[in-house]
């Protein structure tokens, strides 16, 4: 049996993960990652105090040791600064993906290994398997409606080898049922929403706290002035609402189709495949991460361009500069530079990277 540090977030999934590992006979310790406490007064709900209280209650109920690990400085450097810099430069980073790589299976895993633990357990809906060559692989979670493997696309082989995902083997209702059966204090607690460890904070409010408004023009794809924006970093490709440009008639809607960084212009167009910039068939993906070895030649895979998107067949071709070209079988809507491209072979997560060029 192994010694495992479980990341207790104060939610039901991590609580059930700890309970399952305990039932399996492992030595389990609960650890709350104290990453963000919103000392700067950003509008929104950051329930870290309640989460610590709930996580502690779970540990007490299970009879396991509980620790609060202060990772605030690392979180600001590795997640918040990265997020802000990305938006400043016109990209759309995914903080949840980087939080898994840099925090949960980064500094938190390093802490665990230094403290004599063999694994870090979390409440992710994903599965880990050992391949015939002895390496560790990540599979999609058993529950297709809760599968969170997309958020693990940037995990390394070392991180994967030290990860355990107990609830990934079951459906969400089964996890809830276990929580009720064991009378866990968080059995009826709602799932958390919002930015990883920050909580239910609007991204626009979060960004406005760090990036000053930079007003500019909103133009359509013909260059005609349609309105004014408060800053390109406050808008995302494919955005239908909140850009302030009224639709000319019923059944027609303007959506964000591009950003002209040089002239600080937000570009809007019609929500259809003929709208320039909204749909892409070819992308260049960089900052590549392969969990079980990189492809050496052109390979057919499936690409998932965002969390709730359907994985689509694509052709992946490695480039000499360390990036790869991804060509989708069918055009994909609203892919933004900075977002994560997760790559699969059926139900196995191969790895992922960052969209750099979208066309």
N, C-alpha and C positions, 0 to 999 in steps of 0.2 A: 504494500500500500504506500501511497505517496503523501508527502507533506505539501499542502496546497493553500495558497493565499487567494481567497475569493474576493473579487472586487464588489463589495456590497454597496450598492448605489442608493439604497432606501426604497427600491422598487420591488415588485413581486418576482420578476424573472431572476434577478441575482439572488434573491432570498431562496427561491426554489433550487437554483443551481447549488447553493451551499448545502441545502438539506439533502439533495440527491447524492452529492459527493460524500457527505457524512454517512448516509445510509450504506454507501458502497464500502465503507470501512476506512476511508482516508482520514488523515489528520488534517483538519480544516481550521483555518483562522480567517476571520473576516477583516477586511481592510477598506475603509472609506477613503477615496482619493479626494482630498480637499484641494480643488483646483481653482475655484472662483467664488468670491463672496460679494461681488458687486459693491465694493467700497466707494465707487465713483458715482453712484446714484443714477445709473441708466434706467429709464422707465421700463417696467416689466416685473415679472415674478421670478425671483431667483431663490428657490426654497431650500438653500443648502442647510440651514439650521434644522429644518424639519426632516430633511433627508438623513442627516447624521443621527438624529433622534430615532428615526425609523430603522435605520441600519443597525444601530446599537440594540434596539428592542429585538430585532430578528436574531442577532448574535446571542443575546441573553436567553431568548426562547430556545435556541438550539443548544445552548450550553457551550459555546465556543468563545475563544478569545477574540476581542475586538480592538482594532487599532485605527486611529485617524492619522493618515500620512499626508503631511503638508507638501503639496507640489505646486503651490501657487506661482512661484517664480518660473518654474519650468513651463507651466501652462501659458503664462504670458509670453514667454520667449518663443515657444515652439508652435503655439496655436493662435493666440490673439495677434501677435505681431505679423505672423504669416498671413492671416486672414485680412488684416487691414492693408498690408502691402499689396496683396493680390487685387483687392478691390480698387485701390488707388491706381493700379496699372491697367485697369479695364478687364481684369479676369474675374471669374466666379469660382473661388475655392470652395471645397467641401470640408468644413471643420470636423464633421463626424468621422470621415475617413482618416484624416490626419490625427485626430484624437486617439483613434485605435492604434495607429502606428507609433506615434510619438509619446503618448501618455500611458494608456492601459497596458500596451505591450512594448512600451519604451521605458520610460523612467520607473513606472510601477513594477514592470517585470524585472528591471535591473535591481530595484530594491528587494524584490522577492528572492531573487537568486542570491543576493548578498546576505540575506537573512536565513539562508538554508532551505528555502522552499524549492520544490522541483517544478511546480507548475503555477500558473495564474488561471483561475477559473472565473468566467463571466457568464452573464445571462443572455449572451447572443444566440439568436436562432440560426445557428450554422453547425456543421458537423466536422470533426477532424478524424482523419483516417491515416493509417500507416501503410505506405505503398510497399511493393515487393522489394524495392531497393533500400528500404528502411527510412526513407524520407517521409515527412508529414505532409498531408494534403488537406485542403479545405473543400468541403462539399456544401451544397445548398442545404438549408435547414429543411427538416421533414415537413414543416408547415409552409406551403407555398404562399400563403397570405402574410406570413411573418418573416420569411427568409431574409436574413440580414447579411448574407455573405458579401453583398456588394460593398458594404462598409469595411470589409477586411481585405480588399483588393490590393492594398499597399503593404500588407504584412510580409515580412521576410520568412525564409525557411527557419531561421533560428527562433523567431517569435512564434511561428506556427507549432514548432516542436515542443514549446513550453506552454501551449494553450489548451484549455479544456472548456468545452461548451455543452454542458449536460442537458440543458433544455432544448438544444437544437435537434435532439432525437425525438421530440414530441410535438403535438399540436398545442397551440396557445390555450385552448380550453382545458387540455390535460394539465398544463402547468397551473392554471387557476384552481383546478380540482385538487391538485396535490397541496397547494397553499392552504386551501380550506380544510382538507383532511388533517393537515399538520397544525392547523390553527395558527398559522403564521400571522404576526401582527399586521402585515401589509397585504393580507389575502384579498381585501376588497379595494385596495388603493388603485387609482386610475394610472394608466401608463403615462410617463412623462412626455412632455412635448417641448419643442424648441431646440436651441443650439446646444451642442454637447457640453454638459456641465454648467452652462450659463442659464438655461431655463427658458421660460416663455417670454423671451424678449424679441420684439420685432427687429429683424435684421436692419431695417432702415434707421431705427432709433439707435441701435448699437453702433452702426457706421457713422451716424451723424455726431456721435460723441467724440469720435477720433478723426474723422475726415470732414473738413469744412465744406459747406455747400459751394458748388461751382456752377452757377446758373448758365444756361445756354439755350440754344434753339432746338426745337423739335421740328424735323422736316420729314416729308414723305419720300418715297423712293424716287420721285421726280424732282426732288429738291425744293418743293414748295413748303413755305413756312406753315406749320400747323399748331404751334404753341411754344411753350418754354418749359424747360426742366430745371431742377434744383441741383443736379449733379449726376453724371453718368453712372457713378458707382451705386446709385439708389435704384437702378433698373436692371432687369434681366431679360435676356433674349426670350421671345415668346410671350412676354407679359401682356395680358389682355386688359387688366384694370389698373387704375392708379397712375397712369401716365398723363391723364388730363386731356386727352384728345378725344373729342366726342365723335361718335360714328355718324356719317352723313345721312344714313337711312337705316331703317330696320333690316336686320339680317346681314348687315355689313359691319365689321368690327376692325378697328385698327389694333395692331399688336406691335411690340417692339421687334424689329428685324435686324437692327445693327447699331453700332456705336462708331461715330467718326471722332476718334480721339484727338486727331490733329486740330480739328475745328470745334471740338467740344459740342458736337451735335448728336442728338438722339434721333435715330431713324425709325419711322413707323411705316407699316405696310399692311396689306390685307392678309387675313389668316387663311392662306391657301398655299398650295405647292408652287404656284406661279409667282409668289412674292419673293423677290430677290433677297437672299440672306437668311430666310427663315428655315429652309430645309437644306440639308447637307448630305452628300453621298460619299465624299472623300475627306479624310481627316489625317493629320499627322499627330501622333501621340508620343510624348516624351516623358522624362522622369520615370522610365519603365521599371517595373518590379515584377519579377517572375518567381513564383513560389517554388516551383519544382524544375527549374532550368528553362532557359530561353530557347525559342525556336530559331533554327539556323537558316531556314528557307521559307518561302511563301507557304502559308498554312491557312486552312479554313477553320475559323473559330466562330464563337458567338460573342457579340459585344453588347453590353448593357450600359447605355450612356448616362443613366441616372437611376436613382433607387427604385422608383416605381415603374420604370420603363420595362418593356418586354425585351428580352435578349433577342437580338436579330443576327442572322447569319452574316458573316463578313469575311473578307480575305485580308489577312495580315501579312505584310511584307517587311522584313527587317531592313533598316537602312544602315549604311556604314557609320553614320554619326551617332548611333545609339538610340535613335528614335525608330518608330515603325509607321508604315502607312496602313491605314485601315479604310477599306472600301466596303460600304454597306451594300447588301443586295437590293434594298429599297431605301429611298431617301429618309433621313431621320430629322424630326422637327426640333428646333430650338436647342442645338448643341452649342455650348458656349466655351470658349477657351478658358482653361482653369478648372473645368469640371473633370471628374474622374471617369475614365473609361475602364470598366471591369470586363475582363475577358474570360470566357468559359469554354470548356469542352464538355458539352452536355451539362451534367449536374456538378462538374468539378470546376472550381475556381482556379484558373491558371495564373492570374495576376492582374495587373492593370497599369495605368499610367495617367498622365494629364493631357487633355486635349490642348494642343498648341496651335495648330492650324486647322480651320474648319472651312470647307468650301464645297 
